[in-house]
Amino acid sequence: MPSSILPGSGESEVQKNPRHLPSVDRLLAAPTLSALSETLGRGLVKRAIQAELASARSQQSALTDPPSEALLIDRAQARAQKDAASRLRGVINLTGTVIHTNLGRALLGEEAIDAVAAAMRGYRALEFDLASGERGDRDDVIEELLCRLTGAEAATVVNNCAAAVLLSLVALGARKEVLISRGEQIEIGGSFRMPDIMRAANCKLIEVGTTNRTHLHDYRDAISEKSSLIVKAHRSNYAVTGFTSEVGDAELGALARAHGLLYMVDLGSGALIDLSHWGLPREPLPSDSLSKGADVVMFSGDKLLGGPQAGIIVGSRLAIDRIKRHPLKRALRVSKLVLAALEATLRVYDSGHRLPERLPVLAMLTRSRADIQQACHRVAGPIAAFAGDSFEMQIADCASQIGSGALPEERLPSAA
């Protein structure tokens, strides 16, 4: 039955009076929209009809006739189907950036996906100690793994690395002075600026050194009775080159201990293992900073690590306990789905077995140019057929970026 033929007899309202729009109920009764209501829900279809009628009224003038009932039905159907579709649409990443923030960053491995699906289908002992029958700590799911992989005494997880920085500053440095090099006052995407976060954490930022050169004596000279933290932020999304100098973890850790302060390192994108084993540049590791004296280290879960979005905090038992006890920790905690994905991803690292095969991020970062060229040849034909004779298709060598602020100067051999 054509969508313009409605139940009932006689002429329609629009046929009797072309200036008159049909009612919502009349359009809802159309076979096409009535059937759609059964699958998408009457309320959603009704809203689509109301929106199309409102649009028709706003565009109607004395010189134009309103759209036909058939056209209104077709438009309402299209709008309802669009409104019912997920806004989180699947896309093909052809940007040349592997870990693309705007496309969701790291792809999860199959083991993490299976763990999330299982966690969604049933109850989990999230904060329940099965041995004692008492309330447990949700960090227990991942703490032992993180400690084994980083050498930390304790660990906790919040919803992203920015939250990890904020929580650590609030718990360890509120109402105190926090020392950081001028050249490490980073800004990342979304206008996240370290000075702003310190103000939000009620810390007093003490700028140390200059943009390109900071020495140990600069930190030493800035320490006062009000100091609580020395912070080092890894410049993961930019580089300072030329006449430069910075102080390493061992020196800053020793200086902090000598003055009764804590030393905190924000690694940002944070690799968990040495990527140079697969021909990639080496990023600073949490285990490096901890072994050289850092009390607290934070890094992201959904960048080079290849897991879900999370801010991972590892460090000394004393510092992590203070962070866990802060009231803000509950507001920033992660769900069972994040914990399930993160635990599964960490277990892949813990096994040390076939990592590129089990971690999509590592697989893509280590993909050869020849392999990418083969993929280009597979899609070139369909794209050329779709584009038509007006376009000429060529496959050329190029370079890709890692993305998400990781190794900004490095390029990966690629093709397009």
N, C-alpha and C positions, 0 to 999 in steps of 0.2 A: 504494500500500500504506500503510495507517495506520501512524504512527510507533510505535504500541504493539505491533505484530505483529513479532516477531523471528524470525530464522531458527531452524530446528530444530523438533522435534516435542514434543508433550506440554505439560503445564502449566509456566508460568514459575515461577522461584523465589519471586516475590512471590505468585503465585496459590497455591502450595503453603503458603507461610508468610507471611502479610501483614506480619509484623513484620520480615521479612528484606529488606534492600536488595539490588538486583542488583549484580553485579560490574562493574568498569570495562570489562573486555573484552566483557561481554555488551552493555552500552550502546554501545560502540564498533562492535559488529557490526550495530546497528540501521541499516536502509537510510538513514534521514535523516542520521544522524551519520557513517555510512560514506562517503556521498557528500560530506558537508561536509569530511571529512578529505582528500579529493582536491583540494579547492580551497583550504582554509585551512591544511592540514598536520595530520598525525596528532597531533603533539605538542601543538599549541594546543587541539585538540578534546579530547584526553585530559585536559589540565589543567582545561578547563571542566567535564568530567564529574566529575573528582575534587573540584572545588570544590563542585559541586551535591550530591554525595554527602556531603561533610563538612557542608554546611549542613543537609541532611536529618537527619543523625545528631544534630547539635547541637540541633535543634528537636524531635526525637522524644521522646516521653514514654510512660509506661505507659498513658495515656488516649487517645493518638492513634495512628492508623495512619500508616505512612510514605507518602510520595507514590507514586503509581502509576508504572510504568515509562514510560508515555506522557508523563506530566507531567515526569518527570526528563529525558526526551529533549528535550522542548520547551524546558525551562529551560536545559539544556546547550547546545542550539542557539543560543538567544538570547544566552547568556553568551559563547559562542565568537565569534559575529558581532560582539558589542560589543567583545570583546578585540582582534579583528582590525581594527576600525575605527580610523582616526587619531584621536588625542587632540587634534590641532590642527584643530578643526572650524571650518568656515566659519560666519560669523554675519553678520547684517545690523546695521549700526551705526545705531541709533536713539537714541543717548545724547545727542545734541546737542553732542558734542565731536568735532571733525574729526580731530585727530591724537591718538587715544586710546591711551595707553600699554598698557592691558590688552587692547587689540584689535590690537596689532601696529604702532601708529603709522602712518607714511606708507605709502600704496599706491604701488607702483612703476609707472612708465610702461611702455608696451608695448616701447619700445626697450631698456629695462633688463631686462625679462622675457626678451626675445629673446636678449639678450647672455648672461644667466645660463644659459638653455637650451643655447645653443651651447657655452658653457664646460663644461657638464656632459657634453656628448656627445663631446668630443674633447680631445686634449692642447692645452696652451697654453704659449707661451713666457713662463712666469711669472717665472722667475729665470734667463733665458738670453738672452744678447746674440746675436741672429741675425747681426749684422754681423761681430763678432769671433770668434764661436764660444766665447766664454768665459762664465763665470757672471755673471749680471746681478743687478739689484736690483728686487724686486717693486714698490717705490715708483715705478719708472720708468713704470709703467702710467698713473699719475694725477698725477705730480708736475708735469709741464709744464702740464697743464690747470689744476691748482690755482694754480700760480704766475701764470698768465695771468689767471685770474679774480679773484685777490685782490691781485696786485701783490707777492706774497712772493718771496723769493729761493730758498726751498726748502720742501718739504712732505713729510709722512709721514702714515700712517693706521694707527690701531689699532682695536680692536673696539668701543669706544664712547667717549663723551666723558669719562666717569668715568675710564676707563683712560688717556685722553689727559692728564688732569689729574695722575693718579698718576705716570705715566711722566715727565712734564715736571718735576714736583717732585723726583722721585728723581734724575733726570739733572742737574738744574740747581741744586738747593737742598739736597741731602742733607747733614746734619750742619752746616747753616748756619741763619741766621735768615731767615725769610720774613715780610715785612710785608704786612698786609691790614687793611682797614677793619673795624671791629666790625660795621658795618651790612651787610657783604658776606660774612659767614661763613654761607653758604647751607646749606640742607638741601633735598634733592630727594627724589623717591620712592624707596622702598626703604631709607630711613634713611641715605642718602649725605650725610654732613656734611663740610664743608670742614675743620674742625679735626681730625676723625678721619683724613681722608686725609693731612693734613700729618704727623700722628704716624706713620701707616703708611709714609710716605715718609722718615721720620727727619729731618724738618725741625722747627725750633723756631718756632712761630707767634708772631709779635709783633703784638699787637692795637693798632690805630691808631685814634684818634678815638673818637667815640661812635656810638650806634646810628643817630641821625638826622643828625648833622653831623660831617664829617671834612674837615679843611683840609690844604693843602699843607705847612704848617709841622708838622702832626702827623706826617706821613711823615718830613720832614727831621729832626725831633727824635728819631725812633726809629731812625735809621740808625746802625749801629756797625761796627766792624771785622769782626764776624762775619756781617754781612748779605750776602745773595746775590741775593735776588729781591724785587721789589715785585709783588704780585699784585692784580689787579682782577677781581672776579667779577660778571658782569652779573646783576642781580636779575630773572631772566626769569620766575620763578614767583611773585613777590610785589612789592609796591610800598611804598615809604616816602614818605608825603606830608606836607604841612604845612611846619613849620619845619625845612627840610632843607638840606644842603650836601654836595656831593661834588666830588672832584677829577677832571678830565678826562684823557684819554689823553695829550694834548700835554704837559701839565705833569708828569705822572708819568713819561713817557718821558724828558723832559729831566732830571728829577731823578735818575732811575736812571743815565743816561749820565754825569752830572756826578760821581757817586760810584762809578762802575765797577760798577754793578749791572745786572741784566737786568730788563726789564719784561714781565710775562706777563699776558695777558687771557683769561679764561674766558668765552666768549660763550654757552655753554649751547646753547639751541635754534638760535641762529645762522643768520639768513638770509644767502644768498649775494648777493642783489640787493635793490635798493630796492623793497619791496612797495607803496609808495605809488602807483606807476604804475598799479596795479589797484584803487586805492581802499582799500587796507589800511593800517594804521598802519606806520610805519617802524621796523624793528628795527635795532640797531647792526650794521654790516657788518664782516667781517674786514678788508676793504680800508681802512675808516675807521681802525681801530686801528693797522694797520701803517703807514699814511701819516703817522700822528701820533707814531710812535716806539716802538710795541710791538715787542719782540723775538720774542715767541711769542704766537700766538693759537690757541685751540682751539674747536671747535664740533661739533655733531652732524650726522650725515649723514641721519638718518631722521626729522627733524622738519620744520622749515620748508623745508629744502633739497629734501625729497621723494625721497631716495634710500634705500639700505640702511642698516641699523644700522652705524655707524662713528663713530670719534672722529677728526676731521681736525685736524692740527696744521700750521700754516703759520708762517713767520717768516724770520729771518735765516739765512743759510747756516751761520754759526758755531753758533748755538743748535740748529738742527735736526740738524746733524751730531753734536753731543753727545748729543742724544736718540736718534738712530739707533744710535749705537755702544753704548748702554747694554744690558747683557744682558737686562734685562726686556723690551726691545722685541720680541725673538723670541717671548716668551711671550704677547705681546699682539697679534701681527700678525694680519692678516685673511687669509681664504682667497681663492682665485681667483674664487669666486662673488661675494663681496662686491666685489672689485676690478672684476669685469666689470660688475656693476650700477652701481657708483659711476662708473666711466669713462663708461658710456652716459648716465647722468644728467648728468654734468658736460658732456658733449658737447652735450646739449640746451641748457644754459645758454650754452655757448660759441658756439653758432649764433645765439642770441638770437631764434630764429624760432618763432612760434606756441607760446609757453611754456605758457599755460593749457590748450591742447589736448593737449600732450605730457606734462604733469606733473599727475597726478591730484590731488595736494595743492593745487596752485594753482587747479585747476579747481573744486574743492570750496570753497575759501576765497573764491573770487570768484563763486560761484553766487548768482543773484538770488533774492529771496524769492518772486517770481512763479513761477520755475522750480520751486522747492521745493514751492509750493502745488499746482502741477500734478501733481507726483509724489505728493503726499498724496491728491489726488482719485483717482489711478489705483489706489492700494492701499486706499482707504477701503472700497470695495465688498466686495472679498474678505474684509477683516478683519471688517466688519460681518456678513457671512454666516457666518463662522466663529464669531463671538462670540455670535450669536443675539439674540433680542429682549430679553434681560435687560440689554443694554448699549446706550447711546446714543452714536453716533459724531459728533464735531464736529472741524472743522479750525480751528485758531486760530493767530494769529501768536505768535511767541516769539523768543527770542534764543539763538544757539549760541555755544560757546566754541571757540577755536582748539585748545587742549589742549597736553599735554606741556610745561607750564611756559612756553609762549610767550604773551606779551602777556596777562597774567592779568586785567587790567581791561577788556580790549576784548571786545565782544560783536558777533556777526554777525547781521544780520537773517535770520530763519528762520521756519519754520512747522512745526506738528505736528498 
